[in-house]
Each structure stands twice: as C-alpha cells, then as structure tokens.
Amino acid sequence: MWGRSLGAYAPRSGLAQYHTAPPCLGLNRQCPRLGLHYQRISRTPDFAIALGDVVAEAFRILRESLVMTEMTPDDLDTVAKWHFAVGGLKTQSDLIELAAAVRLERLRTFPTRTELTSHLNSPLVAGLMQHYGEDVVQHELVIDAAETDDPQFIPRLAGLILAGLRIRTGAEILCPAVCDRSWSDLRRAAPNSCLAYRVEPAMYAHKFEGLTVVTADDLGWVRDNLKDLLALEDELRFRTALEALCTYLHAANYRMMAAQLWAGIEALFDVTYEISFRLPLLAALLLEKRGPACRDRRTEIHELYKQRSKAVHGGKISEDELKDHVSKTRQLLAQLLSNIVTRGSLPTADEFTDLTVMP
C-alpha cells in the first residue's frame, strides 16, 4: 500500500513541487510538526533519503499511539469530564441520571470519519469508533470529575456501572473508547486536541442485530447495588464470573464465547464432580423457589449444558445454534449474578447444601 501510494510522488514528476505532505501520510493533520518538516525537506536535493526518515517517524508516532491505550494519572487529575462511548443499548429519553456526577446521554450526532481522524489524538480510537459506527454506539456515559471524590477512581467506576448494566439487563454492551470531549461535539475541537483512549479491544467475531432498551429503573438498580458490586469483586469466584460476562464478546468465535460464559457460571458454584447434574440443579435452586418453576428451570439449564458440550468440545452444531446458545448462556449468567448482587454475597457450600436437601 505504501509503495503504491508513494509512487504518485516518483522523481519523474518533480518532487520539489509538493510543498505539503502527501495525502497518504496524513501528516499535516495528524502531526503538524512532521508535516512542516516534510515541507522543508521537499525542497532539498536529498529528498528521497529524507522522505524515508519522514515515513519512519510517521510509523513511530503511529506505533506510540497504538501503545497509549490507558488514561494516565495526570489526565485523570486534570480533565473535567470523561465521555465513555457505549454501544449495544438504547433509551427512551435523551438523558438518564445515575448520580450527580454520572449520567447516560444519547448522542445527538455520531462523529464523522473526518471528525474522528482530525480531532482525536489516537488513530487507534478513531478506527475503533468507525468500526462500530452509529448503528451500535448511540450513547455515552458521562462522568464529571469535578463532582467525584477521587478522579483516579473514574475508570473503575465506569467499569462497575457498565458491569452492573450487563448484569441487570443481560444486554450485549460494549465500551470501545473514552474521550475528554463529548462524542457529539468533536467538530468544535481544535485539530488533534481531544484526548481519547481505548477501553475495550475491537470485536470482530460478532455483529449486533438489535439494541437492548435500558430504563431509568435499570440505572437505579445499578446505583443502589454499586456498593455490593464493588465488595463482591474481592471474591475470586464472583470476579471470574463477572469478567466472563463483561469480556466474552471479544472472543475469537461463538464456541470460545460459550466456553468463556460457562467458565463464569461454573466459577460461581465451584462444582468439581457430577457437574452436568449438580450445576443445573444448584443454578435452578438459586433462581427459583422449590416447586414446578424450579423443576422447569433445572430442565432448561440441563438442556443448555448438554448443548454446551457440543459447542465447547467441537461437536457438530450450526452457527445459528451457536449464536442462540451464547445468547441464552449470557442471559443465564446475568440472572445468576443479579441474584447474587441483590443478596449481597455468594452462597457458601453449606448454603448450597441447604438449598438441595432442606425443605
């Protein structure tokens, strides 16, 4: 690609006539100082050699931008508001407030490709946002740093809120990036001035086919249970299950997604023998009171677990069946986590025994 693009600037065409950087390099926009350097060397006899240095420097800048994916402590102390791009959901109102410093806002407009590449400091983030587009990313989670007690806690706070929404709704939610300016308002920023960082890696194995409605009640549930969610993260079994729910979408394919979700479910129960019998029974007893509803739920989970064996161990199963299996398993894991968060603790081995044998 580079060779063909740079071929347009071959010696026979008179390289000295190009007093700005070639469009393929994008230097004038992404790195003004490098663009000015190009303008200077384009008038020199050793232009071909110097051009190689410019290209090498351009790749160095790009490489650094790909590595810089985390918000720095200095940024967290100085930025007034952070805007976390959120995809996979829709709301019935333009704004839902979770707390004085936190709200979920619908994007007025999605940034254009030019706005992303011109105003963000990160080509990686610009590419991620273009990859998902306005059909998926329609909201931003806004956290006002000035209203928080500890700005350094903001990344974890955002993660907890999104985890809570995944638990509460069972929705496919992703957060590709965060910016120090509203995603609806990039056009007003100076070129290359918006701080933007990747939050989650790109998702390529799955396509969103519908958005989940999130209500004020859902955000209220997250707010009311945030303290318990934070405390439960210290429990390894719970944390393993929560990470499975929050990251499975980034697995390579639906079989790997299924394996990850079931790893999360199994972690909650810590079952080491007769898993195909005991796990569906314990999960049903945790979700339903004893009776016909519990029996039906146990049968449903048992059938889902049998399908899991095909999915995880390479059995013959269609892509549509795999996708449906992943969706049902995600819903099951979210329901189990919701129950545990609401009660405020993981059931102990003795409690599971009581569920099994006590009337």
Stockholm file with secondary structure:
# STOCKHOLM 1.0

chainA/1-359         MWGRSLGAYAPRSGLAQYHTAPPCLGLNRQCPRLGLHYQRISRTPDFAIALGDVVAEAFRILRESLVMTEMTPDDLDTVAKWHFAVGGLKTQSDLIELAAAVRLERLRTFPTRTELTSHLNSPLVAGLMQHYGEDVVQHELVIDAAETDDPQFIPRLAGLILAGLRIRTGAEILCPAVCDRSWSDLRRAAPNSCLAYRVEPAMYAHKFEGLTVVTADDLGWVRDNLKDLLALEDELRFRTALEALCTYLHAANYRMMAAQLWAGIEALFDVTYEISFRLPLLAALLLEKRGPACRDRRTEIHELYKQRSKAVHGGKISEDELKDHVSKTRQLLAQLLSNIVTRGSLPTADEFTDLTVMP
#=GR chainA/1-359 SS CHHHHHGGGCGGGCGGGCCSCCTTTCHHHHCHHHHHHHHHHTTSTTHHHHHHHHHHHHHHHHHHHHHCCSCCHHHHHHCSEEEEEEESEECSSSEEEEETTEEEEECSSCCCHHHHHHHBSCHHHHHHHHHHCTTTEEEEEEEEGGGSSCGGGHHHHHHHHHHHHHHHHCCCCBCCEEESSCGGGGGGSCTTCBCEEECSCCCCSCCCCCCEECCHHHHHHHHHHHHHHHHHTTSHHHHHHHHHHHHGGGSSSHHHHHHHHHHHHHHHHTCCSSHHHHHHHHHHHHHSCTTHHHHHHHHHHHHHHHHHHHHHTTCCCCHHHHHHHHHHHHHHHHHHHHHHHHHTSCCCHHHHHHHHHCC
#=GC SS_cons         CHHHHHGGGCGGGCGGGCCSCCTTTCHHHHCHHHHHHHHHHTTSTTHHHHHHHHHHHHHHHHHHHHHCCSCCHHHHHHCSEEEEEEESEECSSSEEEEETTEEEEECSSCCCHHHHHHHBSCHHHHHHHHHHCTTTEEEEEEEEGGGSSCGGGHHHHHHHHHHHHHHHHCCCCBCCEEESSCGGGGGGSCTTCBCEEECSCCCCSCCCCCCEECCHHHHHHHHHHHHHHHHHTTSHHHHHHHHHHHHGGGSSSHHHHHHHHHHHHHHHHTCCSSHHHHHHHHHHHHHSCTTHHHHHHHHHHHHHHHHHHHHHTTCCCCHHHHHHHHHHHHHHHHHHHHHHHHHTSCCCHHHHHHHHHCC
//
